[in-house]
Amino acid sequence: MAVTAQANADLPRLGILMMLGAWLLFSMVDTGAKWLAVAGIGAFQLAFMRYAGHFIISIAMIARGGITADRFKTDHLWAVVSRSVLLISATLCNFYALRFLPLTVVSAIVFSSPVIVCFLSIYLLKERVGPWRWGAIILGFIGVLIVVRPFGNAFHPAVLLIVYNATALAFYSLMTRKLSGIVAVETMQFYMGLVGTFLLLPFALWTWVPPESSLGVAVLISLGVLGWGGHQLLTNAHRFGTANQLMPFTYSFLIYVTIWGYLLFGTVPDFWTIAGAAVIMCAGLIIWKREQA
């Protein structure tokens, strides 16, 4: 009996470790994309490689159980494809903006997505939002303004792409919530890779720039592998821990990108970026705490 209780207690810890691993891999994807973007690789090429690798691995995983037409069917095809387009467009904007913005600025704005989800859920899901969560929504948008500084010298138009990124991710999260349990994870992963690969292929070929070194080739290929691995860890983490247990650890991404930014690009986030990120994190944690209650 004691052994069973200990095993059950260890499950959330395993989920937390998977969550930390997932966001580490996602931080490596963004860091690799920025490194390649600075070297002159275009956003369409980066995004194509991200989803082409994802697509190949998804097919290989599905093929383990035998490839039949039924394994790719879904009664919610339009919703699954729309969900894919949202994430693909967000990725494309993210990779383009990374050429001009520090990793910490990009990640801070992207993490306003849970706040946007809370705001959208009022109108799209008809959820009741009390004063605490309304306060968190307002706080989150203040945090974004602190990071963006739309009327200061530090403002760069590329931040508008990241604001779109955060909004698209919010819609993506709502659609994932809607499809969860009625569409298999493997099916959603497959269509994500399929749509991304064939939608981006002509643009990638048109703008293709060969990497100048074998390291560049390796990093380019790794975008799809690391992205797929991050999604797998993220999905499996929720098998061992609840969303309420795991959510605070998503902010480890901010720590990871700060370290990568300093080590590879010599960038240190300024006071306003740190302050804005802290405000956005507080807003997200308030929403998380209220949902727990």
C-alpha positions as CSV (number, residue, x, y, z in Angstrom):
1,M,0.0,0.0,0.0
2,A,2.8,2.4,0.9
3,V,4.6,1.5,-2.4
4,T,1.4,2.4,-4.3
5,A,1.1,5.7,-2.5
6,Q,4.7,6.6,-3.2
7,A,4.3,5.7,-6.9
8,N,1.2,8.0,-7.1
9,A,3.2,10.8,-5.4
10,D,6.0,10.4,-7.9
11,L,3.7,10.8,-10.9
12,P,3.3,14.6,-10.7
13,R,7.0,14.9,-10.3
14,L,7.5,13.0,-13.5
15,G,5.0,15.3,-15.2
16,I,6.9,18.3,-13.9
17,L,10.2,17.0,-15.2
18,M,8.6,16.3,-18.6
19,M,7.2,19.9,-18.6
20,L,10.6,21.3,-17.8
21,G,12.1,19.2,-20.6
22,A,9.5,20.2,-23.1
23,W,10.1,23.9,-22.6
24,L,13.9,23.4,-22.7
25,L,13.4,21.8,-26.2
26,F,11.1,24.7,-27.2
27,S,13.7,27.2,-26.0
28,M,16.3,25.4,-28.1
29,V,14.1,25.7,-31.2
30,D,13.7,29.4,-30.8
31,T,17.4,29.9,-30.1
32,G,18.4,27.8,-33.1
33,A,15.9,29.8,-35.3
34,K,17.3,33.1,-34.1
35,W,20.9,31.9,-34.7
36,L,20.0,30.9,-38.2
37,A,17.9,34.0,-38.9
38,V,20.9,36.2,-37.9
39,A,23.0,34.2,-40.3
40,G,20.6,35.1,-43.2
41,I,18.2,32.1,-43.3
42,G,14.6,33.3,-44.0
43,A,11.5,32.7,-41.8
44,F,9.7,30.6,-44.5
45,Q,12.7,28.2,-44.7
46,L,13.0,28.0,-40.9
47,A,9.3,27.3,-40.4
48,F,9.2,24.8,-43.3
49,M,12.1,22.8,-41.7
50,R,10.3,23.0,-38.3
51,Y,7.2,21.3,-39.7
52,A,8.8,19.0,-42.3
53,G,10.7,17.3,-39.5
54,H,7.6,17.2,-37.4
55,F,5.7,15.6,-40.3
56,I,8.3,12.9,-41.0
57,I,8.5,11.9,-37.4
58,S,4.7,11.9,-37.0
59,I,4.3,9.5,-40.0
60,A,7.0,7.2,-38.5
61,M,5.2,7.1,-35.2
62,I,1.8,6.3,-36.8
63,A,3.4,3.7,-39.1
64,R,4.4,1.7,-36.0
65,G,0.8,0.5,-35.7
66,G,0.3,0.0,-39.4
67,I,-0.6,2.6,-41.9
68,T,-4.3,2.5,-42.9
69,A,-6.6,5.3,-44.1
70,D,-8.7,5.0,-40.9
71,R,-5.7,6.2,-38.8
72,F,-5.7,9.5,-40.6
73,K,-9.5,10.1,-40.6
74,T,-11.3,12.6,-38.3
75,D,-14.8,13.9,-38.2
76,H,-13.4,17.3,-37.2
77,L,-11.0,17.9,-40.2
78,W,-11.8,21.6,-40.6
79,A,-11.2,22.3,-36.9
80,V,-8.0,20.3,-36.9
81,V,-6.6,22.1,-40.0
82,S,-7.7,25.5,-38.7
83,R,-5.8,24.7,-35.4
84,S,-2.8,23.8,-37.4
85,V,-2.9,27.0,-39.5
86,L,-3.0,29.1,-36.3
87,L,0.2,27.5,-34.9
88,I,1.9,27.6,-38.3
89,S,1.2,31.3,-38.7
90,A,2.3,32.0,-35.2
91,T,5.6,30.1,-35.8
92,L,6.3,32.0,-39.0
93,C,5.8,35.4,-37.3
94,N,7.9,34.2,-34.3
95,F,10.8,33.1,-36.5
96,Y,10.7,36.4,-38.5
97,A,10.6,38.6,-35.4
98,L,13.5,36.7,-33.8
99,R,15.8,38.2,-36.4
100,F,15.2,41.6,-34.9
101,L,14.3,41.1,-31.3
102,P,16.0,39.5,-28.3
103,L,14.8,36.1,-27.2
104,T,13.6,37.5,-23.8
105,V,11.4,40.2,-25.4
106,V,9.8,37.6,-27.7
107,S,9.2,35.1,-25.0
108,A,7.8,37.6,-22.5
109,I,5.1,38.8,-25.0
110,V,4.3,35.3,-26.1
111,F,3.6,34.3,-22.5
112,S,0.7,36.8,-22.4
113,S,-1.1,34.1,-24.3
114,P,-2.8,32.6,-21.2
115,V,-4.1,36.1,-20.3
116,I,-5.6,36.4,-23.9
117,V,-7.1,32.9,-23.5
118,C,-8.9,34.0,-20.3
119,F,-10.2,37.1,-22.1
120,L,-11.4,35.2,-25.2
121,S,-13.0,32.5,-23.1
122,I,-15.6,35.1,-21.9
123,Y,-16.9,35.5,-25.4
124,L,-16.1,32.3,-27.1
125,L,-16.7,29.7,-24.3
126,K,-19.2,31.8,-22.3
127,E,-17.1,31.3,-19.2
128,R,-17.8,33.4,-16.1
129,V,-14.9,35.6,-15.2
130,G,-14.8,37.2,-11.8
131,P,-13.1,40.4,-10.6
132,W,-9.8,38.6,-9.8
133,R,-9.4,37.3,-13.3
134,W,-10.5,40.5,-14.8
135,G,-7.8,42.2,-12.8
136,A,-5.3,39.6,-14.1
137,I,-6.3,40.3,-17.7
138,I,-5.8,44.0,-17.2
139,L,-2.5,43.4,-15.4
140,G,-1.3,41.1,-18.3
141,F,-2.0,43.7,-20.9
142,I,-0.1,46.3,-18.8
143,G,2.8,43.9,-18.7
144,V,2.8,43.6,-22.5
145,L,2.8,47.4,-22.8
146,I,5.8,47.6,-20.5
147,V,7.8,45.1,-22.6
148,V,6.7,46.5,-26.0
149,R,7.0,50.2,-25.0
150,P,5.0,51.4,-28.1
151,F,5.9,55.0,-27.6
152,G,9.6,54.6,-26.7
153,N,12.8,54.5,-28.7
154,A,13.1,50.8,-28.0
155,F,10.0,50.0,-30.0
156,H,10.5,47.8,-33.0
157,P,7.6,47.0,-35.5
158,A,8.4,43.3,-35.2
159,V,6.8,43.2,-31.8
160,L,3.4,43.5,-33.6
161,L,4.1,40.1,-35.1
162,I,4.8,38.7,-31.6
163,V,1.5,40.2,-30.4
164,Y,-0.2,38.3,-33.2
165,N,1.8,35.2,-32.2
166,A,0.4,35.4,-28.6
167,T,-3.1,35.9,-29.9
168,A,-2.9,33.0,-32.4
169,L,-1.6,30.8,-29.7
170,A,-4.5,31.8,-27.5
171,F,-7.0,30.7,-30.2
172,Y,-4.9,27.6,-30.8
173,S,-5.2,26.7,-27.0
174,L,-8.9,27.2,-27.1
175,M,-9.2,24.9,-30.1
176,T,-7.0,22.3,-28.5
177,R,-9.2,22.4,-25.4
178,K,-12.2,21.9,-27.7
179,L,-10.7,19.0,-29.6
180,S,-9.0,17.3,-26.7
181,G,-10.6,13.9,-26.1
182,I,-12.5,13.8,-29.4
183,V,-9.4,13.8,-31.7
184,A,-6.4,11.6,-31.1
185,V,-3.1,13.4,-30.2
186,E,-1.3,11.5,-33.0
187,T,-3.9,12.7,-35.5
188,M,-3.5,16.3,-34.5
189,Q,0.3,15.9,-34.6
190,F,0.1,14.4,-38.1
191,Y,-2.1,17.2,-39.6
192,M,0.1,19.8,-37.9
193,G,3.1,18.5,-39.8
194,L,1.2,17.8,-43.0
195,V,-0.4,21.3,-43.3
196,G,2.8,23.1,-42.2
197,T,5.0,21.2,-44.7
198,F,2.9,21.6,-47.8
199,L,1.7,25.1,-47.0
200,L,5.2,26.4,-46.5
201,L,7.1,24.4,-49.1
202,P,6.7,26.7,-52.2
203,F,7.7,29.8,-50.1
204,A,10.6,27.9,-48.6
205,L,11.9,26.8,-52.1
206,W,11.5,30.4,-53.4
207,T,13.6,31.9,-50.5
208,W,15.9,29.0,-49.8
209,V,19.4,29.8,-48.6
210,P,21.8,26.9,-48.0
211,P,23.5,27.1,-44.6
212,E,27.2,28.0,-44.8
213,S,28.4,25.2,-42.4
214,S,27.6,21.7,-41.4
215,L,26.6,23.1,-38.0
216,G,24.1,25.3,-39.7
217,V,22.6,22.2,-41.5
218,A,22.4,20.3,-38.2
219,V,20.7,23.2,-36.4
220,L,18.2,23.6,-39.3
221,I,17.3,19.9,-39.2
222,S,17.1,19.9,-35.4
223,L,14.2,22.5,-35.5
224,G,11.7,19.8,-36.5
225,V,13.2,17.1,-34.3
226,L,13.3,19.3,-31.2
227,G,9.8,20.8,-31.9
228,W,8.3,17.3,-32.2
229,G,10.0,16.1,-29.1
230,G,8.8,19.2,-27.1
231,H,5.2,18.5,-28.1
232,Q,5.5,14.9,-27.2
233,L,6.9,15.7,-23.7
234,L,4.2,18.4,-23.3
235,T,1.4,16.0,-24.2
236,N,2.7,13.2,-22.0
237,A,3.4,15.4,-19.1
238,H,-0.4,15.8,-18.7
239,R,-0.7,12.1,-18.3
240,F,1.2,12.3,-15.0
241,G,0.2,15.7,-13.7
242,T,-2.9,17.9,-13.8
243,A,-2.8,21.2,-15.7
244,N,-3.0,23.1,-12.4
245,Q,0.2,21.3,-11.2
246,L,2.1,21.8,-14.4
247,M,1.2,25.3,-15.5
248,P,3.6,27.3,-13.3
249,F,6.6,25.4,-14.8
250,T,5.8,26.7,-18.3
251,Y,7.6,29.9,-17.2
252,S,10.9,28.0,-17.1
253,F,11.0,28.9,-20.8
254,L,11.8,32.5,-19.8
255,I,14.7,31.3,-17.7
256,Y,16.0,29.1,-20.5
257,V,15.9,31.8,-23.2
258,T,17.6,34.3,-20.9
259,I,20.5,31.9,-20.5
260,W,20.7,31.0,-24.2
261,G,20.5,34.7,-25.1
262,Y,23.4,35.6,-22.9
263,L,25.6,32.6,-23.8
264,L,25.1,32.8,-27.6
265,F,24.2,36.4,-28.4
266,G,25.6,38.3,-25.4
267,T,22.2,39.9,-24.6
268,V,21.0,40.7,-21.1
269,P,17.4,41.7,-20.7
270,D,17.0,45.4,-19.6
271,F,15.0,46.5,-16.6
272,W,11.7,47.1,-18.5
273,T,11.8,43.7,-20.1
274,I,12.3,42.0,-16.8
275,A,9.6,44.1,-15.1
276,G,7.1,43.5,-17.9
277,A,7.8,39.8,-17.9
278,A,7.3,39.7,-14.1
279,V,3.9,41.5,-14.5
280,I,2.8,39.1,-17.2
281,M,3.9,36.1,-15.1
282,C,2.0,37.4,-12.1
283,A,-1.1,37.8,-14.3
284,G,-0.8,34.3,-15.6
285,L,-0.3,32.9,-12.1
286,I,-3.4,34.8,-10.8
287,I,-5.5,33.3,-13.5
288,W,-4.0,29.8,-12.8
289,K,-4.8,30.2,-9.0
290,R,-8.3,31.3,-9.7
291,E,-8.9,28.4,-12.0
292,Q,-7.6,26.1,-9.3
293,A,-10.1,27.5,-6.8
